[in-house]
Amino acid sequence: MAKPKKKRTPGTIDSSKIPDSVKKNVSKYKRARTKAVIKHVQDRKLKGLLTKNHFQAENAALRAARAETLLSETPGFLEAEGMERTCRIKQRDVVGAIDVASASKVFDIKLEKFGPYSINYTRNGRFVLIGGRRGHLATFDWTAKKLGCECHVQETVRDVQYLHNELMFAVAQKKYLYIYDNTGMEIHCLKDHYKPTHLQFLPYHFLLVSAGEWGRLRYHDISTGQLVAMRHTRLGACHCLTQNPRNAIVHMGHHNGTVTMWCPNMSSAVVKMLCHKRPVTSVAIDHGGWYMATSGMDAQLKIWDIRMYKPVHSYYTPKPAVGMDISQRGLLAVAYGRHVQVWKEAFGSKQSLPYMEHELSGSANSLQFCPYEDVLGIGHEYGFSSIVIPGAGEPNIDAFEVNPFQTKRQRQESEVKQLLDKIPAELIGLDPNQIVKVDRASKETLDSEKIDTQESVSYKEKHRTRGRSSVQKILARKQSTKEPTRRDLVRKKNADQKTEETVAPPKSVLDRFKTKS
């Protein structure tokens, strides 16, 4: 008697027909485990919907793993022979051994009057923005060596940052934050960002983040022009600022040796870690979002596992590092003084020697790996330098995510798609998978956690003149009236709980036999 065929959900891929080589690559594309959660869901409609979404995610992971066979490019690294070490190989040796197109990626731009320079690449790695401390700004297509714009703002420039594409960039100047277009024309002056020192941009949320001179962190939505949040760190000036690409959490380094993690939904830091005994000088996060590298004035370079908030291992640098960055393939670049070191496999095990070394003409100020290229850009005291680091960039480009070769029409369509797929700032959290989880608390528990906002006093608005009856002003006055009422309700609820706990027990006839204290 033939065995009955196993029932399979329509639209799924038969796993028996998948090669073993493809099954090995499925794990890195899978999402969080949701099958165990689905078993405990009692609502049949919700359970069917979650089951359907689970199978769709499984199919997407299988298709992505199967598509890897079509990827033609493979990453490669420097390999030494015999007693030779890769850290002793200089850039002139690399240029002499590679093709002409790759050798053209090694160049220096000498700008001795306006340094030191801060740099930033676009997400597709096609354009680079440089900003000198003494006011010089320039953008150019570094692959074609074509200048985009160049201007001098006649003011101190502390940091530069590209926005969602190469058409707009932000500059942290002496007093305010300015936004320029690709022709160098000033289009916005954000006076809410007072004396900014460091900038970051969250591409999936369209949020421009700045850290001020007094430790104030501000989130600005560039799609609507609204200031989303402002947080007081109360830890003084920020020495470094970076973001975690996995969950959009912002990491800040402070003078007391701590690294704090922030999101716009909380008024205080989500996590506070004591990383160094001296001030923190730079912070870098890997592209997977699991490891963090920090450096401090104590000349220590430490690798941290963010999942456990514990140090993995540490390195010693001859001087305090002023800049760090991690490539798409996991290479760690560290700049101190006139020297730049690149470490390979620095997160898995402690390395005894760096992968590559490079010496600059002046003191380094900032550095960044170019996306999808084996190139490291360095901004230093006397200009900008570009060097080749074999194996640094991701060789296969996902054109649906970023496209270095996009046309004007494709850039416009991608900008519209990014705005439609924009993630609200309220969804930023330490665990990005929290949004897909089901709250299995009972209805009584959920009702007890809510604050009855309907009990607030009624508010009747009267008409005011001279622009004081605008919608924004009316909503602000209503909110200021409701907030004290909510606070009173919370205080009343807490007082009732304390009263229930301190109620005297009932008297008994046996109390007469108790000893009197």
SULLINHU-V704537 format. One record per backbone hydrogen bond with DSSP energy under -1.0 kcal/mol. NH is the residue of the N-H (numbers start at 1). CO is the residue of the C=O. Records with the same first field share a line. If there is no record, write none. Layout:
BEGIN
NH = CO, CO
END
This chain:
BEGIN
12 = 9
17 = 14
18 = 15
23 = 19
24 = 20
29 = 26
38 = 34
39 = 35
41 = 38
47 = 43
48 = 44
49 = 45
50 = 46
51 = 47
52 = 48
53 = 49
54 = 50
55 = 51
56 = 52
57 = 53
58 = 54
59 = 55
60 = 56
61 = 57
62 = 58
63 = 59
64 = 60
65 = 61
66 = 62
67 = 63
70 = 67
71 = 68
84 = 81
88 = 85
89 = 86
94 = 90
95 = 91
96 = 92
103 = 99
104 = 100
105 = 102
106 = 103
107 = 386
109 = 384
111 = 382
117 = 380
118 = 131
120 = 129
122 = 127
125 = 122
128 = 140
129 = 120
130 = 138
131 = 118
132 = 136
133 = 116
134 = 114
135 = 132
137 = 151
138 = 130
139 = 149
140 = 128
141 = 146
142 = 140
145 = 141
146 = 141
148 = 139
149 = 139
151 = 137
153 = 135
157 = 133
158 = 172
161 = 170
163 = 168
169 = 180
170 = 161
171 = 178
172 = 159
173 = 171, 176
177 = 190
178 = 171
179 = 188
180 = 169
181 = 185
182 = 167
184 = 181
187 = 179
188 = 179
190 = 177
191 = 189
194 = 192
195 = 175
197 = 211
198 = 211
200 = 209
202 = 207
206 = 202
207 = 202
208 = 220
209 = 200
210 = 218
211 = 198
212 = 216
213 = 195
215 = 212
217 = 231
218 = 210
219 = 229
220 = 208
221 = 226
222 = 206
225 = 221
228 = 219
229 = 219
231 = 217
233 = 215
239 = 253
242 = 251
244 = 249
248 = 244
250 = 262
251 = 242
252 = 260
253 = 240
254 = 258
257 = 254
259 = 273
260 = 252
261 = 271
262 = 250
266 = 263
270 = 261
273 = 259
275 = 257
276 = 257
280 = 254
281 = 295
282 = 295
284 = 293
286 = 291
289 = 286
292 = 304
293 = 284
294 = 302
295 = 282
296 = 300
297 = 279
299 = 296
301 = 315
302 = 294
303 = 313
304 = 292
305 = 310
306 = 290
309 = 305
310 = 305
312 = 303
315 = 301
317 = 299
322 = 335
323 = 335
325 = 333
327 = 331
329 = 392
330 = 327
332 = 343
333 = 325
334 = 341
335 = 323
336 = 339
339 = 336
340 = 358
341 = 334
342 = 356
343 = 332
349 = 345
355 = 342
356 = 342
358 = 340
360 = 338
364 = 337
365 = 379
366 = 379
368 = 377
370 = 375
373 = 370
375 = 373
376 = 387
377 = 368
378 = 385
379 = 366
380 = 383
381 = 363
383 = 380
384 = 109
385 = 378
386 = 107
387 = 376
389 = 374
392 = 389
401 = 398
402 = 398
406 = 403
411 = 407
412 = 408
413 = 409
414 = 410
415 = 411
416 = 412
417 = 413
418 = 414
419 = 415
420 = 416
421 = 417
423 = 204
427 = 424
428 = 425
434 = 431
437 = 434
446 = 442
447 = 443
448 = 444
449 = 445
453 = 451
456 = 453
468 = 465
474 = 470
475 = 471
476 = 472
477 = 473
478 = 474
479 = 475
480 = 476
481 = 477
482 = 478
483 = 479
486 = 482
487 = 483
488 = 484
489 = 485
490 = 486
491 = 487
492 = 488
493 = 489
494 = 490
495 = 491
496 = 492
497 = 493
498 = 494
499 = 495
500 = 496
501 = 497
502 = 498
511 = 508
513 = 510
514 = 511
END
